[in-house]
Amino acid sequence: MKKKKVLLISPHPDDIEFFASELCMQSIKARYETHELISCCDEYGTTRNQFKGKRIRRIRRLEMLKAARHYGVDEKGNLLLKLHWANYIDGFVPFNRQSVERYKKFILRLKPDIIAGPAPFIYFDGHRDHIATGKNYYYSLESIPNSQRPAIMLFYQTLMPQIFIKSKYQKETKKAWLSHSSQMEFMINFFRRNKNLLYISRLIKNHATKTAEAYRLVKFDRSIRKPKGIAKILFEIIFDDYGWGDSDPDLFIPTPEELGLDMNPTDEIV
């Protein structure tokens, strides 16, 4: 019997640990062939200029490999979570015809049965890379003929969830999350600021339990872009202008060009 395939699309290393680690772990435990496509590698994931660029990229790739090991390895020591890199630059993930086509080609080649990516319209993380990755994800799926699309298509980090996956492997997924040690200060501050807001929509629909991941089904109509109810209030007041990666003018100094980074990778994602 052919193994089912799962593809998780992530803006940065650690975003699946934030938003979809249970889906990832439960897919692997179910013996599904599980893949993660990561848009960029946190080339600006530090405030220390001497670490920006290729140096922090190396660190973040090693941390991602360490995190992936916590989801399991086979008898030969190979990762059960297969990693793929789009090789865009942190803070500069593009959304254009070329980027949509790259994601589309990868999805068509992999042929996943289940796919999940960041919500690009009604979200609670407005980082520019999350929105760009989410739009690449959404419009690449939209451009694929219905007969070739994954059977199940999901958004995570959504303010309007419909589906909840009960947490079963919190200890294991926490270890994966803690592997991203270079980002620990940022992640701790993120949860301190936002943990209640992260859970408010799922609390309403999930009987006040925090032990579940929330998802929304992907649909190709305008209704998916319009927040309703409490999500509308939260989105319009807080998250619509919550553009992480835009506020600090010194974050992207030195520039990608000065760091010798390739801003426009055009090769196929492997």
N, C-alpha and C positions, 0 to 999 in steps of 0.2 A: 504494500500500500504506500502511495506517495506521501511523503511528509508534508504537513502544512507549513507554510512560510509566513513569518511575521516580519514586518519592517517598521522600525521606529525611527522617525526623522527628528533630529535634534539640532538646535542652533549652535550649541557649544558642548564641549565635554562637561558633564555633570547635570545637564538639563533633564535627561531621562531619569537620573537619580532623584531629582527634585519632583518630577511630575508623573512619571510612568514606570517607576521601578517595579511595582507589583505586576503590571502587565508584562514587563520584560521577564521577571522571574517566573511567573506562572506559565508563560509561554515555553520557557526552557524546561520547566518541570513537566510540562505536558509533552515534551520531546518534539516540540515544533522547531523547525530551523529558524533561528532568530537572528536578525540583522539590525544594526544601527548605522544610520547614515548621519554624519556630523558635518554641519556646514562649515565651521571654522574651528580654530584651535587656540582661542584666547591669546592671540598675539599681543593684546593690550590688557591682559588680565592681571596687571600689577601696576602699582603706582611708582615703582622704581624704574627709572628710564633705562638703566643699564641692563635690566632684565627683559625689556620689551622686545618684541620681534621673535627671532628664531630661538633665543634662549628660553623664554617662557613657553614657547611652542613645544620644545623638547620636553620640558617638565610636564606640561599638560598632557602630552601624548602618553608619557610614562604613567601618569596618574590615571588616565583613562584605561590603559591596559591593566593596571592594578585593580581598578574598579570592576572591570569586566571579569576578572578572575573570580570575584565573589559571586558571580552568577553561575559559575561552574566550569569545569574542564572535562574533556573526555579522557579515556584511558591512556592516551598518548600525551596528555597535558595541553592539548589544543583548546583554545577558548570556545565555549559553546555560544557565546555572544560574538558574532562576527562583525567586525568594525570596518566601516568605509568612510572615506574622507572626501568632501567636496573641495577642500583646500582654498576656500575663500578666507578673507582676512577679518579678524574680529573687529566689529564696528563698521564693516564695509561690505557685508553680505549683500549682493545686488539682487534687485528684482527687475528683470527685463526679459525679453524674448529668449535671449541666449541662456539665461539661468534657468528659466522654466523648461527649456528644451533639455538641458543637462539632467535635471531631476526626472523629467518624463522618460528619457532614454534609460536611465538607471532603473526606474520602476518597471518599465516594460521588459527589460532584460532579466530582472530578478523574479518578476511575476509573483508578488506576495499574495497570500489569501487574506491577510489582515494587515492593515497599515494605520499608523497613528502619527500625527504631526501637530505642531502648535497652532492654536486658533488664531487666525490673522485679523478677525473682525471684532469679536466680543471676547476680550482677553483680560487677564489681570497681571500680565507682564508686558509692558509696552516697550521693551528694549528693541531698538531698531533691527537687530539681527533676528529677533523672534518674529517680528512682523514680516520681515523680508522672507525668512524661511517659511513661515506659514503661508504667505502668498504664493511662493514658488511651489509649495506642496499642493495647495488648493487648485491653482490654475493648471498645474501639470496633470492632476487627476481629471479636471474638467475637460482637458484636451484629449484625453484618452477615450476611445470608443467604449461605450458602456459594457460591451461584451468582454473587454480586456481589462476592466477595472478590478481591483481587489473586491472580494465579496463583502468585506467589512471595512469601512473607512471611518476613522475617528479623529476628533480634535481633542487634545488635552489643553491644560491651562485656560479652560473656558469658564466664563461667568454664568453660563446657562447649561449646566450638565443635564444629561438624560439617563446616562448609564453609570453605574457605580460598581467597581471591582473591589470586593472586600479584601482587606489586607490579611495575608497569611504568612508572610515571610519578612516581618519587620526587622528582626535581628540581622538577617542576611543583607537586606537592602540598606540598612543603616551602615553596615560595614562598607558597602559599595560607595555610599554617599561620603563617608569619612575618608575615602581614598583620595579625594580631591583636596588635599591638605593645603595647597598653595592658595586656595580660595576660601579657606575656613572663616577668616575674619569677615569677609563679605557675606558668606552664607549665614553666619550667626546673626549678623546685623539685619539681613533680609527677613529672617524668621521673626526676630524681635519686633520689627516694624509691621510685618504683614500677616502673621500667622492667623489672626482672627479673620481678616479679610479673605484669606485664602480659603477658609472653611465655611464662610457664611452661606454661600449658595448651596453647598452640599449638606449643611446642617438642616436647612429647611426641608430638603427632599429625602434625606437619609436618616431620619429619626434621631437627629442629634448625635450621631456617631462620627468621630473623626478618623476612624480606621477604614477608610475607603478612598480609592482614587476615582476621580470624576472625569467623564468623557461626554462628548456630544457627537452625534452622527453627522457626517459630512453630507450636505445636500447642495445641489447646484441651482439655487434660487435666491432671490434677494432677501427672503425672510431670515436667512442665516446671518445676515449682517445687521439686524435690528434687535437691540437688547430690549427686554420687556421686564416689567415688574421691578423687583429690588435690584436685579442686574442692571436695568436701565439707569436707576438712581446712582448706583456705585460707579458704573462705567462713565457716565456723564460728569460726575462730580470729581472722581479720583483718577480713573485709569485711562481715559481717552487722551489726556495730555501728559501721561506718565511716561515720558520718553527717555528711558535709561539709555546711556551712551551718548546723549546729546548735551548734557548739562555742564560737563567739565571741559572747558576749552583746552586744558593742558593734557587731557587724557591721551590724545593722539599726537603728542609730541614726544619723540621724533615722528615724522610722517612715515607712512609705509614705504614711500620711495627712498627716504633717507635710511631706512632699515633694510633696504634691498628685498622687499617683499613683492611677490607677484600679485597684482591686484585683479587680474583677469584670467584665471585659469580656464582654458577652453578644452582640455583633454577630457575624455570620457571618465566618469567616476567609476572606480573599480573597487 
